[in-house]
Amino acid sequence: MSTPAARAGGALLGALGGVAIATAFYSIAIERKAYRIRFEELPILPEGSRPIAILHLADIHLAPWQRRTVDWLQGLRDLEPDFIINTGDSLGHRDSLRPLAEALAPFAGIPGVFVHGSNDYYGPTLKNPLRYIGFPQLVQERPKPELDIESLERIYSAFGWVDLNNSAASFTVRGTELSLVGTGDAHIDLDDIESAERALQALPAADVTLGVTHAPYTHVLDGLAALGADALIAGHTHGGQVRIPGGPALTTNSDLPVEHSDGLTTWRAGGRDVPLQVSAGIGTSMLAPFRLGTPPEAVLLTLTARR
């Protein structure tokens, strides 16, 4: 015969199990698909400049069966952005090129830039999730390339977007001269700040310089800030992907402090305070299809004149 204490313990375990099941269902079936648009304003343009609306797309991780994601991405064209920044990890499957091209086709002709993330080169692999917490250096691996990165770049180029991996480019957008400087993915040791610096130095002087990267490792952010970036833009973190709603991220999957895991914060580098905008991203790896406390997002970052 069970004792009252045993019955109480069994009831508690049952309740905890029910909460765990409900939380798992919510993170996989609901929040992972609860797309949102985050609106940010950054006053860094010269006085009298017209606003520039930048659509930041990050970590789409598209799989070919994700029709809902394709439709939502196409609908972002209604935001009427002036410029596109794609910070990588667009692919989630080796057969994702065609649906990705369809999803982003409405933005063809809008000027933009792109950098790659590791999942644009390599498909997802199973990993121990504890390796992501506190030890980011342990996940800097380089498996055999298996995704068609060259076809991905052809898609972007057909849209008119410029490759910013360890490079730089200049644009005139709504009367403002923009320089953008970017790096390859530091998460797999493809960042080369020296090459990016040489490319930036070859450009004419600009009104504003933006630093762009996929994974916001601290040495990359410091390097881009040292090149004179007026703002830094990155993805990769998924906002922590799992966090207590309203609480901090547990990890950024890098050495970036968790207080910078997503949103618009301030990065201190070389005696300068530089705005840092990190997107929580749109998708997840198909081997980790859940989000909790950090819903998928695209970011519309509007640059305005300095106050």
C-alpha positions, -999 to +999 in steps of 0.1 A: +000+000+000+014+034-010+019+060+016+006+096+014+042+108+008+046+083-021+014+094-036+023+130-033+057+124-049+041+105-077+016+133-083+045+159-083+065+138-108+034+135-130+028+172-129+064+179-138+062+155-166+031+172-179+047+206-178+078+192-197+056+177-224+035+209-227+067+230-229+082+208-255+050+209-276+049+247-273+086+252-282+083+229-313+048+234-326+040+270-316+068+294-308+091+281-335+065+292-360+055+324-343+073+347-367+076+384-358+092+415-371+114+435-348+116+472-355+148+491-345+159+527-351+195+538-352+204+575-355+238+573-371+233+591-405+246+626-412+222+655-402+195+660-428+198+625-443+167+606-453+159+574-434+172+541-447+152+510-440+175+479-438+159+444-437+182+421-417+176+384-425+195+359-404+196+322-398+167+311-421+179+275-419+153+267-446+142+231-452+124+223-485+092+214-468+088+247-448+062+263-470+050+285-442+085+300-439+087+307-476+053+325-476+063+346-446+096+356-461+079+367-493+055+388-473+084+408-458+086+426-492+056+447-479+080+464-455+095+481-486+131+480-474+158+501-491+186+476-484+190+440-475+216+425-451+217+387-450+240+374-422+240+338-433+229+303-423+202+305-450+203+268-458+189+240-436+190+211-461+209+202-493+176+205-513+168+241-500+183+261-528+151+262-550+127+271-521+151+297-508+154+314-542+115+314-543+113+329-508+138+357-515+128+364-551+105+394-541+137+412-530+155+409-563+167+443-574+169+458-539+205+464-531+221+443-505+250+422-491+255+388-477+279+368-456+278+331-450+273+310-418+286+275-413+253+259-423+256+275-457+286+252-463+277+221-442+245+204-433+233+200-397+249+174-375+239+159-341+259+174-312+258+172-275+239+204-265+261+208-234+290+216-257+273+249-265+272+262-230+304+278-217+327+261-242+322+277-276+356+267-288+345+231-288+320+236-316+344+252-340+346+222-364+351+219-401+334+188-414+335+179-451+316+205-472+284+191-485+261+220-495+263+239-528+277+272-517+285+283-552+249+279-563+238+298-532+261+327-542+247+327-577+212+331-563+223+361-542+242+376-571+212+373-594+193+394-568+220+421-570+235+413-536+272+417-530+295+391-513+308+406-481+328+376-468+362+391-458+354+420-481+338+454-484+315+473-507+300+507-511+265+519-520+245+551-524+212+546-507+187+574-506+215+600-510+238+586-483+271+570-491+273+536-472+304+514-468+299+479-456+327+457-444+323+420-435+340+388-425+335+351-430+322+329-403+344+330-372+326+299-359+345+278-384+376+300-386+368+316-419+371+352-407+400+373-421+398+409-408+430+418-426+415+410-460+384+429-450+405+459-440+423+460-474+390+459-492+376+487-471+406+508-476+402+505-514+367+522-512+360+559-514+352+577-481+316+571-470+291+588-447+285+557-426+303+523-423+285+492-412+303+460-400+286+427-409+294+392-398+276+359-391+289+348-357+296+377-334+327+365-317+343+392-296+375+394-317+355+399-349+334+427-333+365+444-320+382+441-354+352+456-373+349+484-347+386+491-351+380+496-389+357+524-380+323+507-382+295+530-370+273+499-362+277+462-361+252+436-375+253+399-368+232+367-364+241+332-354+230+332-317+193+324-322+188+346-292+199+317-271+172+296-287+161+283-253+156+307-224+132+314-196+107+339-211+118+373-201+151+361-188+186+360-202+199+336-228+218+306-215+244+308-243+252+326-275+270+297-291+301+319-292+322+339-267+297+368-270+284+377-235+247+367-231+236+403-225+242+408-263+224+377-274+198+396-294+184+430-300+201+464-302+229+468-275+261+487-272+295+471-279+325+487-262+357+484-282+388+505-284+374+532-263+343+535-285+307+527-279+294+510-311+257+499-316+255+462-320+223+447-336+221+409-333+191+391-348+175+361-330+171+346-365+142+331-384+148+293-383+165+265-364+185+235-373+162+207-384+179+185-358+170+210-330+135+223-341+125+242-311+125+277-296+115+289-262+115+325-250+131+337-283+106+336-312+118+337-348+123+372-362+133+394-391+146+429-382+138+461-399+166+484-389+159+520-398+190+543-400+181+579-393+199+612-390+219+618-358+200+637-332 
